[in-house]
């Protein structure tokens, strides 16, 4: 992938929005059963993926490695599937 940092940051933004919307919905309905899902969307999703994206942006030579694509696939699928498994 040519600009893997953009893919990490884009997915991180999507998961941040999903976590924020889930938090707003939980707060407005006062039903906090999905608090672990909300926390993992924000931490495992937004924080981790954004950090990975910023590292790849700061060190573009890391993105040239084929392992970077595997890193994106593994971390992106994990960040999405982990909250689904918790819920």
Buried (B, 14 or more C-beta within 10 A) or exposed (E): BEBBBEBBBEBBBBBBEBBBEBBEEBEEEEEEEBEEBBBBBBBBBBBBBBEBBBEBBEEEEBBEEEEBEEBBEEBBEBBBEBBEEBE
